[in-house]
């Protein structure tokens, strides 16, 4: 069973995907970490002409050992991720990594922005996780505070809006919701309630497929 979980930054898609993976005993890939790792590798060249070339080289050489969530959760890493995600060659280089993960025996749960449209259009269940911008900024703010990282809320809010705009306008396959995705708005839900709702969606979708 392949479960595709898409959504914008700080919508809760990663936490929900991890919860679904645990519930259904499936491996989980946070594809955003791939782009964060590539962006971080190219960070010294962010404002230089060779930024795209460095990002492409990092994508082609990506090692699973580079995917350290604790190292890549900063707002800066997220901003870099959205910058490298608009580079077509970076997306092509990372496609096979993600596709191979999705097709492993038994299935998998993947979360990102184009899982249900590009990486796994044949997924058994597709979820689109949404939440309003302020709720997402508050969640990210609390995450950083829990890690002892001081961040300015308004700056964080602006960064999320900027990233949303970059995703929407990405000509190389950014945040494009699948037409057959199940919408789950988590604005008013805590993680437990959101996970229960996601499990209910997956169970219902699987039951419908079994019945047909």
C-alpha positions in Angstrom: 0.0 0.0 0.0 1.4 3.4 -1.0 0.1 6.4 0.9 0.9 9.9 -0.6 0.7 12.8 1.8 1.0 16.3 0.3 0.7 19.8 1.7 2.4 23.1 2.3 5.1 23.9 5.0 4.0 23.3 8.6 0.6 21.9 7.7 1.3 18.8 9.8 1.9 16.5 6.8 5.2 15.1 8.1 3.8 14.3 11.6 0.7 12.7 10.1 2.7 10.7 7.6 4.9 9.4 10.4 1.8 8.5 12.4 0.2 6.7 9.4 3.5 4.8 8.8 3.4 3.6 12.4 -0.2 2.7 12.3 0.0 0.7 9.1 3.6 -0.5 9.8 5.0 1.0 6.6 8.4 2.8 6.0 8.1 6.5 5.8 10.1 9.0 3.7 9.9 12.8 4.4 10.9 13.9 0.9 11.3 17.5 2.1 14.5 16.3 3.9 15.9 15.5 0.5 15.5 19.1 -0.7 16.6 20.5 2.7 19.8 18.4 2.5 20.5 19.5 -1.1 19.8 23.1 -0.2 22.1 22.9 2.9 24.9 21.5 0.8 24.6 24.4 -1.6 24.1 27.0 1.1 27.6 28.6 0.8 26.8 29.5 -2.8 23.3 30.8 -2.2 23.9 34.3 -3.6 26.4 33.2 -6.2 25.9 32.3 -9.9 27.0 28.7 -9.3 24.3 28.0 -6.8 22.2 25.9 -9.2 25.2 23.9 -10.4 26.2 23.2 -6.8 22.6 22.2 -5.9 22.5 19.8 -8.9 25.7 18.2 -7.9 24.5 17.8 -4.4 21.3 16.2 -5.6 23.1 13.7 -7.8 25.5 12.7 -4.9 22.8 12.6 -2.1 23.4 9.9 0.5 20.6 8.7 2.7 23.0 9.3 5.6 22.7 13.0 4.9 19.1 13.0 6.0 19.5 14.1 9.6 16.1 15.7 10.7 17.6 17.5 13.7 20.2 19.1 11.5 17.8 20.1 8.8 14.7 21.5 10.6 15.8 25.2 10.7 13.8 27.9 8.9 17.0 28.6 6.9 17.1 25.0 5.7 13.4 25.2 4.7 14.1 28.4 2.7 17.0 26.8 0.9 14.9 23.7 0.1 12.3 25.8 -1.7 15.0 27.5 -3.7 16.6 24.3 -4.9 13.2 22.8 -5.5 12.5 25.1 -8.5 15.6 23.7 -10.3 14.4 21.1 -12.8 17.7 19.1 -12.7 17.5 18.8 -8.9 13.9 17.5 -9.1 14.9 15.0 -11.8 17.9 13.8 -9.7 15.8 13.2 -6.7 12.8 11.6 -8.5 14.4 8.1 -8.7 15.3 8.2 -5.0 11.7 8.9 -4.1 10.1 6.6 -6.7 12.3 3.6 -5.6 11.2 4.2 -2.0 7.6 4.3 -2.9 7.8 1.0 -4.9 9.5 -1.0 -2.2 7.8 -4.3 -1.4 4.8 -3.9 0.9 4.5 -0.2 0.2 5.4 3.0 1.9 4.2 6.4 3.2 5.8 9.5 1.5 5.1 13.1 2.3 6.0 16.2 0.3 4.4 18.5 -2.2 4.2 16.4 -5.4 3.9 12.9 -4.1 0.4 12.2 -5.4 1.0 13.9 -8.7 4.6 13.2 -9.8 6.3 10.7 -7.5 3.5 8.2 -6.9 0.5 9.1 -9.1 -0.5 5.5 -8.7 -0.7 5.7 -4.9 -3.5 3.7 -3.2 -4.5 6.7 -1.1 -3.6 10.4 -1.5 -4.1 13.0 1.2 -3.8 16.8 0.9 -3.1 18.3 4.3 -4.0 22.0 4.7 -4.1 24.6 7.4 -4.2 28.4 7.4 -1.0 30.3 7.4 -1.2 31.6 11.0 -1.9 28.2 12.4 1.1 26.8 10.5 3.4 29.6 11.6 2.3 29.1 15.3 3.1 25.3 15.0 6.5 26.0 13.5 7.2 28.6 16.2 6.3 26.1 18.9 8.6 23.5 17.3 11.6 25.9 17.4 10.8 27.0 20.9 10.7 23.4 22.1 14.2 22.9 20.7 15.4 26.1 22.4 15.7 28.0 19.2 14.7 31.7 19.3 12.8 32.9 16.3 10.7 35.9 15.5 7.1 35.0 14.8 6.4 37.6 12.2 9.6 36.7 10.3 8.6 33.0 10.4 5.1 33.9 9.2 6.6 35.9 6.3 8.9 33.0 5.4 6.0 30.5 5.2 4.0 32.9 3.0 7.1 33.3 0.8 7.6 29.6 0.5 3.9 29.0 -0.3 4.2 31.5 -3.2 7.4 29.9 -4.5 5.8 26.4 -4.3 2.6 27.6 -6.1 4.6 29.3 -8.9 7.2 26.5 -9.3 7.2 25.6 -13.0 9.1 22.3 -12.3 6.6 20.4 -10.2 6.1 22.1 -6.8 2.9 22.0 -4.8 0.3 20.6 -7.3 -2.6 18.8 -5.5 -3.8 15.6 -7.1 -7.3 15.8 -8.4 -8.2 12.6 -6.5 -6.6 13.6 -3.2 -8.6 13.5 0.0 -8.6 17.0 1.7 -7.8 17.2 5.4 -7.8 20.7 7.0 -5.9 20.5 10.3 -6.3 24.2 11.3 -8.6 23.3 14.2 -7.2 19.8 14.9 -4.5 18.7 17.4 -2.2 15.9 16.2 -4.3 13.1 17.8 -7.5 14.2 16.1 -5.8 14.8 12.8 -4.2 11.4 12.8 -7.6 9.8 13.6 -9.1 11.6 10.7 -6.3 10.6 8.4 -6.6 6.9 9.4 -10.3 7.1 8.8 -9.7 8.5 5.3 -7.2 5.7 4.5 -9.3 2.9 5.9 -12.4 4.1 3.9 -10.4 4.4 0.7 -8.9 1.0 1.1 -12.3 -0.5 1.9 -13.8 1.1 -1.3 -11.0 -0.3 -3.4 -11.5 -3.8 -1.9 -15.2 -3.6 -2.5 -14.7 -2.6 -6.1 
